[in-house]
Amino acid sequence: MNWWIAPLLLALLTGALCPISGALLIVQGRVMQANLIAHAVLPGLALAVAFGLPPSVGGSLSGLLGALVAERLLVPGQNTANHSAVMNTVLAGFMGLGVLLIPLLGVRVDLEATLFGDLLLTRQVELLQVGGSLLLQGLFFAACYQPLVFLGVDPMGAAASGLPLRALKLAMAGITAFVIVSSMATVGVVLVIGLMCAPALVGLAGATSLRQAVLRASATGMALSVGGFLLALLLNLPPGPLIGVLCVGLVVVQRG
């Protein structure tokens, strides 16, 4: 197998995966939660490496814990600014804890690769993680499609209808954490939010259904990831940051 095939396949799978979560979070107004989870995975990664556990498990649990802590600290009825302040505080706290745990536990974690990705060093385990995450996300979307549409269109009505919103949101937070951890090799935990949101914004524009928006977003994400990877090879640049720049460029062109 040529050395570039595995990174290309990972870019393709990640590009298909991230915008699905992004579209659901944008529709529900919960994008800040994804950003929080992306930064909250670091303590779990450090602990998993220290105790010989799979980093994806530790990172996913840590990201989910960060989301739960933020939800616990949020006060119902507070304005959006207060919610953002609480979530940003939790984000910074978890990120700081992760950075502190690395020297305290004496573990070796490549922070640059964790934060910004290292697509050129793709291993089989990353392909399996992203493939499994894409399957899980797809099954969740198909099984919970109607409740997800209801929650996005009319959250108050969804709450009044008796839907298990707490369980639904918890499942979404857990899947989002796994999506972010699975995407580390491609764009890292910092840049992943761009790949989640930029294609989703394109997919949602003019869409007549959530299903159509997700399919369009996923196709756009694949084009961005693969295009960024190939352009990075041509220009001899790191793929992850270049994909992040292309995400911004896409939104500028779309909104221009």
Buried (B, 14 or more C-beta within 10 A) or exposed (E): EEEBEBBBBBBBBBBBBBBBBBBBBBBBEBBBBBBBBBBBBBBBBBBBBBEEBEBBBBBBBBBBBBBBBBBEEBEEEEEEEEBEEBBBEBBEBBBEBBBEBBEEEEBEBEEEBBBBBBBBEBEEEBBEBBBEBBEBBBEBBEEBBEBBBBBBEEEEEBEEEEBEBEEBBBBBBBBBBBBBBBBBBBBBBBBBBBBBBBBBBBBBEEBEEBEEBBBBBBBBBBBBBBBBBBBBBEEEEBBBBBBBBBBEEBBEEEEE
